[in-house]
Amino acid sequence: MTDTTANSFGSLLKGVRGAFAPRTLAQREAIVGYLFLLPFFGGLAVFRFYGFGYNVWLSFMNAGAFGAPRFTGFDNYEKLISDSQVWLALGNTLKFAAIAVPGVVVVSMLMALLMQHRFRGETVFRAIVFLPAVCLPTALILVFAWMFQTQYGIVNAALQAMGTSPISWLGSAAGVTTVVSLLVIYLSFSVPTIILYAGMQDISRDLYEAATLDGAGPVQRFFSITLPLLTPSLFFVIITTAIGALKLFDVVYVLLPPIDQSVSLNYGFTLVYYYFYIGFFAIGQRGYAAAVSLFLLVVILVVSLGLLRVQRRFVHYGEDG
């Protein structure tokens, strides 16, 4: 009786195993592929989806460094609306984005156009263009901080040599805006340049030859051929640069003094910096910091949706013609 039961169980196990076992090479390859993807999806679920859900839950809590979080409803969002620091940070963030995005687009476009031509030293030029993408951002920020230093900076030294008084670059609203904007543009233009350059390579040379035969000059060819056909790549550069500018943090954190040592930080205060400060330095403000981060998410969504609506008017894809 025992042998019969064991044989029956073994047959059942073989049947179940055979039912679920992959029968074809494609099925076995698919299972192996999913196993390789499993660590990625596991990290995505834990560090992205769970982290985002926990952040939303935390925004409705009063969470301190110790003790369990306490539910407070929409108190954090009500505090956010009346917090003047939030609106100061939002104004600075939008200001930097409004300056940096056009700046990155213009500089990237000029660099991409120069890379279209063959000239002596073009290899060195391309290496210099891509340099900000491979250098440590902190090192470049510190170099800029030294260049724009009030007493010993090279920029003020050049101004004094021309008979101009030195400028307190990091002590005034205009100075901080100028330095931060230049830094963001310099740190951000390399990859967009490569994207625009690649987009220019996809434009047929026959179009330029036909326009040249019709008497079109370089400027007319750019506005009539290059710019319209480059709008898909240009839109990608605009929206990614805008999102990056709205998340600005490292430039302000490294360049400007700590928040409790100088008022000059108010000129460069951003939403991500404010979130960092209240989340890691303020006592019992983790819930409020989560609300600020979700407010930044809403700002990014609004800007992105606005740009997506605008793209219908100026982005021309190949099939549209």
C-alpha positions as CSV (number, residue, x, y, z in Angstrom):
1,M,0.0,0.0,0.0
2,T,2.8,2.4,0.8
3,D,4.6,1.7,-2.4
4,T,1.4,2.3,-4.4
5,T,0.9,5.6,-2.7
6,A,4.5,6.7,-3.3
7,N,4.3,5.7,-6.9
8,S,1.0,7.7,-7.3
9,F,2.6,10.8,-5.6
10,G,5.6,10.5,-7.9
11,S,3.5,10.3,-11.0
12,L,1.5,13.3,-9.8
13,L,4.7,15.3,-9.2
14,K,6.0,14.4,-12.7
15,G,2.7,15.4,-14.2
16,V,2.7,18.8,-12.5
17,R,6.4,19.3,-13.4
18,G,5.7,18.4,-17.0
19,A,2.7,20.7,-17.2
20,F,4.7,23.8,-16.1
21,A,8.0,22.9,-17.7
22,P,8.9,24.9,-20.8
23,R,8.5,22.8,-23.9
24,T,10.2,24.9,-26.5
25,L,13.6,26.7,-26.8
26,A,11.8,30.1,-26.9
27,Q,10.0,29.4,-23.6
28,R,13.2,28.4,-21.9
29,E,15.0,31.5,-23.2
30,A,12.1,33.7,-22.0
31,I,12.4,32.2,-18.5
32,V,16.1,32.8,-18.4
33,G,15.6,36.4,-19.6
34,Y,13.0,37.1,-16.9
35,L,15.4,35.7,-14.3
36,F,18.0,38.1,-15.4
37,L,15.5,41.0,-15.3
38,L,14.3,40.0,-11.8
39,P,16.9,41.9,-9.9
40,F,16.1,45.1,-11.9
41,F,12.4,44.8,-11.3
42,G,13.0,44.0,-7.7
43,G,15.1,47.1,-7.2
44,L,12.5,49.1,-9.1
45,A,9.7,47.8,-6.9
46,V,11.6,48.5,-3.6
47,F,13.4,51.7,-4.3
48,R,10.9,53.4,-6.7
49,F,7.3,52.2,-6.2
50,Y,7.6,51.4,-2.5
51,G,9.7,54.6,-1.9
52,F,7.1,56.8,-3.7
53,G,4.2,55.2,-1.9
54,Y,5.9,55.6,1.4
55,N,6.7,59.2,0.6
56,V,3.0,59.9,-0.2
57,W,1.9,58.2,3.1
58,L,4.6,60.2,5.0
59,S,3.3,63.5,3.7
60,F,0.1,63.0,5.7
61,M,2.1,62.3,8.9
62,N,3.9,64.2,11.6
63,A,7.1,62.2,11.6
64,G,10.0,63.1,13.8
65,A,13.4,61.5,14.3
66,F,12.1,59.3,17.0
67,G,8.7,57.6,17.7
68,A,6.0,56.4,15.4
69,P,4.6,58.9,12.8
70,R,1.2,60.4,13.7
71,F,-1.5,61.0,11.2
72,T,-2.3,64.7,10.7
73,G,-4.3,64.7,7.5
74,F,-3.7,67.7,5.2
75,D,-1.9,69.8,7.9
76,N,1.4,69.5,6.0
77,Y,-0.1,70.8,2.8
78,E,-1.9,73.6,4.6
79,K,1.4,74.6,6.1
80,L,3.0,74.4,2.7
81,I,0.6,76.9,1.2
82,S,1.3,79.4,3.9
83,D,5.1,78.8,4.0
84,S,6.9,81.8,2.5
85,Q,10.1,79.8,2.1
86,V,8.3,77.4,-0.3
87,W,7.3,80.2,-2.6
88,L,10.7,81.8,-2.4
89,A,12.3,78.5,-3.4
90,L,9.7,78.0,-6.1
91,G,10.4,81.5,-7.5
92,N,14.1,80.8,-7.6
93,T,13.7,77.4,-9.1
94,L,11.5,78.7,-12.0
95,K,13.9,81.6,-12.5
96,F,16.9,79.4,-12.9
97,A,14.9,77.1,-15.2
98,A,13.7,80.0,-17.3
99,I,17.3,81.2,-17.8
100,A,19.1,77.8,-18.1
101,V,16.8,76.1,-20.5
102,P,17.1,78.7,-23.3
103,G,20.8,79.0,-22.5
104,V,21.4,75.3,-22.8
105,V,19.4,75.1,-26.1
106,V,21.3,78.0,-27.7
107,V,24.8,76.9,-26.6
108,S,24.1,73.3,-27.6
109,M,22.8,74.3,-31.0
110,L,25.9,76.5,-31.6
111,M,28.2,73.7,-30.6
112,A,26.4,71.1,-32.7
113,L,26.5,73.4,-35.7
114,L,30.3,73.9,-35.2
115,M,30.8,70.1,-35.0
116,Q,29.1,69.8,-38.4
117,H,32.2,71.4,-40.0
118,R,35.6,70.0,-40.5
119,F,38.4,72.2,-39.2
120,R,41.9,71.9,-37.7
121,G,41.7,70.8,-34.1
122,E,38.1,69.5,-34.3
123,T,39.0,66.5,-32.2
124,V,40.3,68.7,-29.3
125,F,37.2,70.9,-29.7
126,R,34.9,67.9,-29.4
127,A,36.7,66.7,-26.3
128,I,36.3,70.2,-24.7
129,V,32.6,70.2,-25.6
130,F,32.1,66.8,-23.8
131,L,34.4,67.7,-20.9
132,P,31.6,68.8,-18.5
133,A,29.8,65.5,-18.9
134,V,32.8,63.4,-17.7
135,C,34.2,65.7,-15.0
136,L,33.0,65.7,-11.5
137,P,30.3,68.3,-11.1
138,T,31.6,69.2,-7.6
139,A,35.0,70.0,-8.9
140,L,33.7,72.2,-11.7
141,I,31.4,74.0,-9.2
142,L,34.4,74.7,-6.9
143,V,36.4,76.0,-9.9
144,F,33.5,78.4,-10.7
145,A,33.4,79.5,-7.0
146,W,37.1,80.4,-7.1
147,M,36.7,82.2,-10.4
148,F,33.9,84.4,-9.1
149,Q,35.3,84.9,-5.6
150,T,35.0,88.6,-4.6
151,Q,38.6,89.4,-3.5
152,Y,40.8,86.9,-5.3
153,G,38.6,85.6,-8.2
154,I,39.9,85.8,-11.7
155,V,36.7,87.4,-13.0
156,N,36.9,90.3,-10.6
157,A,40.7,90.6,-11.4
158,A,39.8,91.0,-15.0
159,L,37.2,93.6,-14.2
160,Q,39.6,95.5,-12.1
161,A,42.2,95.4,-14.9
162,M,39.6,97.1,-17.1
163,G,38.9,99.8,-14.5
164,T,35.7,98.3,-13.1
165,S,35.0,97.9,-9.4
166,P,34.8,94.2,-8.2
167,I,31.4,92.6,-7.9
168,S,30.1,90.6,-5.0
169,W,29.0,87.8,-7.2
170,L,27.8,85.5,-4.4
171,G,26.4,88.3,-2.2
172,S,23.7,89.8,-4.4
173,A,20.6,88.5,-6.2
174,A,21.9,89.4,-9.6
175,G,25.3,87.9,-8.9
176,V,24.0,84.6,-7.6
177,T,21.5,84.4,-10.5
178,T,24.3,85.0,-13.0
179,V,26.8,82.5,-11.5
180,V,24.3,79.7,-10.9
181,S,22.7,80.1,-14.4
182,L,26.2,80.0,-16.0
183,L,27.1,76.9,-14.0
184,V,23.9,75.1,-14.9
185,I,24.4,75.9,-18.6
186,Y,28.0,74.8,-18.5
187,L,27.3,71.6,-16.7
188,S,24.2,70.7,-18.9
189,F,25.1,71.5,-22.5
190,S,27.4,68.6,-23.4
191,V,24.8,65.8,-23.8
192,P,22.2,68.0,-25.6
193,T,25.0,69.0,-28.0
194,I,25.5,65.3,-28.9
195,I,21.8,64.8,-29.2
196,L,21.4,67.8,-31.6
197,Y,24.5,66.8,-33.5
198,A,23.1,63.3,-34.0
199,G,19.8,64.8,-35.2
200,M,21.6,66.9,-37.7
201,Q,23.3,63.9,-39.1
202,D,19.9,62.4,-40.0
203,I,18.9,65.3,-42.2
204,S,19.4,64.5,-45.9
205,R,22.2,66.4,-47.6
206,D,20.1,66.5,-50.7
207,L,17.8,69.1,-49.0
208,Y,20.8,71.4,-48.4
209,E,22.1,71.0,-51.9
210,A,18.7,71.8,-53.4
211,A,18.3,74.8,-51.2
212,T,21.8,76.0,-52.2
213,L,21.0,75.7,-55.9
214,D,17.9,77.8,-55.2
215,G,20.1,80.5,-53.8
216,A,19.5,80.0,-50.1
217,G,22.3,81.1,-47.8
218,P,23.5,79.5,-44.6
219,V,21.1,81.4,-42.3
220,Q,18.1,80.7,-44.6
221,R,19.1,77.0,-44.8
222,F,19.3,76.8,-41.0
223,F,15.8,78.3,-40.4
224,S,14.1,76.6,-43.4
225,I,15.7,73.1,-43.2
226,T,17.8,72.4,-40.1
227,L,15.6,73.9,-37.4
228,P,12.2,72.5,-38.6
229,L,13.6,69.0,-39.1
230,L,15.5,69.1,-35.8
231,T,12.5,70.0,-33.7
232,P,12.0,66.4,-32.3
233,S,15.5,66.3,-30.9
234,L,15.2,69.9,-29.8
235,F,12.0,69.2,-27.9
236,F,13.7,66.3,-26.2
237,V,16.5,68.5,-25.1
238,I,14.1,71.2,-23.9
239,I,12.0,68.9,-21.7
240,T,14.9,67.0,-20.2
241,T,16.8,70.2,-19.5
242,A,13.7,71.8,-17.9
243,I,13.2,68.8,-15.6
244,G,16.8,68.8,-14.6
245,A,16.7,72.6,-13.9
246,L,13.6,72.2,-11.7
247,K,15.5,69.6,-9.7
248,L,18.5,71.9,-9.2
249,F,20.4,71.2,-5.9
250,D,24.1,70.4,-6.2
251,V,25.1,73.8,-7.7
252,V,23.4,75.7,-4.9
253,Y,24.6,73.3,-2.1
254,V,28.3,73.5,-3.1
255,L,28.5,77.0,-4.3
256,L,26.6,79.0,-1.6
257,P,27.3,79.0,2.2
258,P,25.1,77.0,4.5
259,I,21.7,78.3,5.3
260,D,22.5,79.3,8.9
261,Q,25.7,81.2,8.0
262,S,24.6,83.6,5.2
263,V,21.5,85.3,3.8
264,S,23.0,85.0,0.3
265,L,21.5,81.5,0.0
266,N,18.0,83.1,-0.3
267,Y,19.1,84.3,-3.7
268,G,19.7,80.7,-4.8
269,F,17.2,78.8,-2.6
270,T,15.6,76.0,-4.6
271,L,12.8,73.5,-3.8
272,V,15.1,70.5,-3.7
273,Y,17.5,72.4,-1.3
274,Y,14.5,73.3,0.9
275,Y,13.4,69.7,0.9
276,F,16.9,68.6,1.8
277,Y,17.2,71.1,4.6
278,I,13.9,70.4,6.3
279,G,14.2,66.6,5.7
280,F,17.7,66.1,7.1
281,F,18.3,69.1,9.5
282,A,14.9,70.2,10.8
283,I,13.7,68.2,13.8
284,G,10.4,66.4,13.3
285,Q,9.8,67.7,9.8
286,R,10.1,64.5,7.7
287,G,6.4,64.5,6.9
288,Y,6.5,68.1,5.8
289,A,9.6,67.4,3.7
290,A,7.6,64.7,2.0
291,A,4.8,67.2,1.2
292,V,7.4,69.6,-0.3
293,S,8.8,66.8,-2.5
294,L,5.3,66.0,-3.8
295,F,4.8,69.7,-4.4
296,L,7.9,69.7,-6.6
297,L,6.5,66.6,-8.4
298,V,3.4,68.6,-9.2
299,V,5.4,71.5,-10.5
300,I,7.4,69.2,-12.8
301,L,4.3,67.6,-14.0
302,V,2.6,70.9,-14.8
303,V,5.7,72.2,-16.7
304,S,6.1,68.9,-18.6
305,L,2.4,68.8,-19.6
306,G,2.6,72.4,-20.7
307,L,5.6,71.6,-22.9
308,L,3.9,68.5,-24.3
309,R,0.9,70.7,-25.3
310,V,3.2,73.2,-26.9
311,Q,5.1,70.6,-28.9
312,R,2.0,70.1,-31.2
313,R,2.6,73.5,-32.6
314,F,6.3,73.5,-33.3
315,V,7.5,69.9,-33.4
316,H,7.5,68.4,-36.9
317,Y,8.0,64.7,-37.3
318,G,9.0,63.0,-40.5
319,E,5.5,61.6,-41.2
320,D,3.9,65.0,-40.8
321,G,5.2,66.2,-44.1
